[in-house]
Amino acid sequence: MSRVYNFSAGPSCLPESVLEEAAAEMLDYKGTGQSVMEMSHRSKAYEPIIAETEALVRKLMNIPDNYKVLFLQGGASTQFAMIPMNLKKLGKAAYVDTGVWSDKAIKEAKKYLNVEVVASSKDKAYSYIPAVEKIEGDYDYAYITLNNTIVGTKWATLPEVGKRSDGTDIPLVADASSCILSEPVDISKFGVFFAGAQKNLAPAGVTLVTIRNDLIPDNAVEGTPTMLMYKTHADSGSMYNTPPCYTIYVMGKVLAWIEANGGAEGMKKRNEEKAKLFYDYLDNSKFYTSPVAKNSRSLMNIPFVTYENDTEKATALNKKFVAEAAAAGLVNLAGHRLVGGMRASIYNAMSIEGVKALIAFMDKFAKENA
Ligand SMILES: *Cc1c(COP(=O)(O)O)cnc(C)c1O
C-alpha cells in the first residue's frame, strides 16, 4: 500500500490514525458483532457515539450552553436556504460577498428575503477581504464566509456588527466549512456557525451547525419543510430521522485526534507553521506567486500561479505541474475550475511533511521549467 499526499479542497485527507481505527472496527464495533454502518441509530451501541461526538464538539469549540449543536444533512449548501428560512422576521439580511460560496448563499437567500450586499471583493477577483463599515440596520442577521475555499482568503478580524433600530443585536452568521477547528474561534460572537464536514471534520455527509437557542424559531417561513426547520432537529437531538450515523462516528474520531494534538490551539500552531513555510516559499520565489492580498491569506487553502504571462503557455505549464506532481505522489493540486492556476489545500490533517514534500517538488519543477 502506498498513500499519497492529498491536497484536495474537499472531500479531503483525514488523519491516517482515524482511517486505521475505523478500519479495525469495521466488522465488529466494540464486540457488538456489527459495523457502525449497520447499526440502528437508536441502539445502545450508537447512542454514546453521537453523544460523545457532540461532547467533543462542545469541548473543542468551547461552545456556550445556550447553543445547540446539530448534525444535519444536505451539506453547507442547504444552510444557504435554512438560514433565511429560519431567521427571517423583518425580511432583510446583510451579506458580505467574498467569493463563490458567499455568492451562492446570497442567491439562495434572495428567494426568501431582501439581501443587502454591504461589501464585496468582486472587483479584484475576490483576492482580498473587503473593509466593512459597522453593520447596523434592521437586518435579521449579517452573513460572512469565514474562509473562502476557492480563492484562499480568510477574515483576519470579524466585521463589527451593531444593533437594529429597536436596540436588539444583529446575529452574525458564518460559513466555516473550510476552516472549522483550524484555530480557536469565539462562538459567542456568532448566532449561527456552520460547516460542511468534508474539509476539516469528517467524510462528506454531515453538516455541523451550532446555533444560539433564541434564534431557533417555532415557525420558519411559511411552507418550510419539516426537515429544514432548525427546531425539528434541535428538539430531537438530531434524531428526528436517521442521521448520517457513520459520518458522525468518523467525526468523533477526527475530533479525538484534534484533542490529542492540542485542540484548536494545537491546530492553529500546526496550521500556521505549515502556511508560513508555504507563503514564505511563494514570496521568495521568482517562479511562483500568490494572487491573494497578504492581510487576507487563508491558513487552509493556498492558491498559487506562475509568473508566466502568456495565457496559453501558463495553462500548459499549470497542466504540466499538476500532472508531474501527481506522478510524484502529490495529488489534487489543480486550482478550482473557476479560477485556474494551482491550489494546495492544507487542512488540519495535512502533515508538515506533506507541505515540505510539495515545496521540494515545486522547487525542482521551477528549476526544470524556468
Ligand atoms: C465546500 C464549501 C461549501 C459547500 O459545501 P457542501 O457541503 O458541498 O454543500 C460551502 N461553503 C464553503 C466555504 C465551502 O468550502
The ligand as a Tripos MOL2 file, in Angstrom:
@<TRIPOS>MOLECULE
LIG
   15    15     1     0     0
SMALL
NO_CHARGES

@<TRIPOS>ATOM
      1 C1        -17.2680   23.3050    0.3050 C.3       1 LIG1
      2 C2        -17.9210   24.5300    0.7490 C.ar      1 LIG1
      3 C3        -19.3160   24.7020    0.6830 C.ar      1 LIG1
      4 C4        -20.2270   23.6690    0.0620 C.3       1 LIG1
      5 O1        -20.3800   22.5990    0.8970 O.3       1 LIG1
      6 P1        -21.3880   21.4060    0.5450 P.3       1 LIG1
      7 O2        -21.3270   20.5980    1.7960 O.co2     1 LIG1
      8 O3        -20.8230   20.7150   -0.6500 O.co2     1 LIG1
      9 O4        -22.7130   21.9860    0.2790 O.co2     1 LIG1
     10 C5        -19.8610   25.8610    1.1850 C.ar      1 LIG1
     11 N1        -19.0900   26.8260    1.7140 N.ar      1 LIG1
     12 C6        -17.7490   26.7060    1.7880 C.ar      1 LIG1
     13 C7        -16.9410   27.8030    2.4030 C.3       1 LIG1
     14 C8        -17.1300   25.5610    1.3040 C.ar      1 LIG1
     15 O5        -15.7930   25.4390    1.3800 O.3       1 LIG1
@<TRIPOS>BOND
     1     1     2 1
     2     2     3 ar
     3     2    14 ar
     4     3     4 1
     5     3    10 ar
     6     4     5 1
     7     5     6 1
     8     6     7 2
     9     6     8 1
    10     6     9 1
    11    10    11 ar
    12    11    12 ar
    13    12    13 1
    14    12    14 ar
    15    14    15 1
@<TRIPOS>SUBSTRUCTURE
     1 LIG1         1 GROUP 0 **** ****
